[in-house]
Amino acid sequence: MLIPVAAIGHILDLKMHERIMQNDASFKQWIGGALALISMGAPAYINSKQTHT
């Protein structure tokens, strides 16, 4: 089960590496948007998991 998952991860990693090396503007916009969503969503998620006593 682990081998197919690892293979998929490696294939996706190689494709992402190609896009980074091409200096593709749309790839940078996609990554920037994903990082912005993560950075805005992480504090809200962390705060929702804290218990108030």
MILO-865478 format. One record per residue (C-alpha): residue number from 1; residue in one letter; x, y, z. Coordinates in pm, 1 decimal. Layout:
BEGIN
NODE   num   residu       east      north         up
NODE   NUM        a          X          Y          Z
...
//
This chain:
BEGIN
NODE   num   residu       east      north         up
NODE     1        m        0.0        0.0        0.0
NODE     2        l      283.1      239.4       78.2
NODE     3        i      466.3      190.6     -252.9
NODE     4        p      184.1      329.8     -475.2
NODE     5        v      136.3      628.1     -243.8
NODE     6        a      510.0      700.4     -246.0
NODE     7        a      518.3      668.1     -626.3
NODE     8        i      234.1      918.2     -665.6
NODE     9        g      410.3     1158.2     -429.4
NODE    10        h      733.1     1133.0     -625.2
NODE    11        i      557.8     1192.3     -957.2
NODE    12        l      379.0     1500.5     -821.7
NODE    13        d      704.8     1625.1     -673.2
NODE    14        l      885.1     1590.9    -1005.6
NODE    15        k      607.5     1781.2    -1185.1
NODE    16        m      616.0     2059.6     -925.7
NODE    17        h      993.4     2079.2     -951.3
NODE    18        e      967.4     2118.9    -1330.1
NODE    19        r      720.7     2405.8    -1287.6
NODE    20        i      944.5     2576.9    -1030.6
NODE    21        m     1245.1     2547.1    -1260.3
NODE    22        q     1044.3     2695.8    -1550.8
NODE    23        n      976.4     3002.7    -1331.8
NODE    24        d      609.0     2980.2    -1432.4
NODE    25        a      400.3     3281.6    -1321.1
NODE    26        s       74.8     3085.4    -1287.5
NODE    27        f      251.0     2830.1    -1066.0
NODE    28        k      377.9     3110.6     -842.6
NODE    29        q       26.1     3255.3     -816.7
NODE    30        w     -117.4     2914.2     -726.7
NODE    31        i      149.0     2851.7     -462.1
NODE    32        g      108.4     3204.0     -323.9
NODE    33        g     -267.8     3159.7     -296.2
NODE    34        a     -230.5     2822.0     -126.8
NODE    35        l       21.3     2961.9      123.0
NODE    36        a     -204.4     3260.8      195.0
NODE    37        l     -502.1     3031.9      262.6
NODE    38        i     -294.6     2809.6      487.8
NODE    39        s     -148.8     3101.5      680.8
NODE    40        m     -494.3     3253.6      734.0
NODE    41        g     -663.9     2925.3      815.8
NODE    42        a     -404.9     2779.2     1051.9
NODE    43        p     -457.5     3027.3     1339.9
NODE    44        a     -834.9     2982.1     1319.6
NODE    45        y     -794.2     2603.7     1326.4
NODE    46        i     -554.1     2617.6     1620.1
NODE    47        n     -784.2     2850.9     1813.1
NODE    48        s    -1081.7     2622.4     1750.5
NODE    49        k     -894.5     2325.2     1899.8
NODE    50        q     -799.7     2501.7     2221.3
NODE    51        t    -1018.8     2431.1     2518.8
NODE    52        h    -1118.6     2714.7     2744.8
NODE    53        t    -1123.8     2630.1     3113.6
//
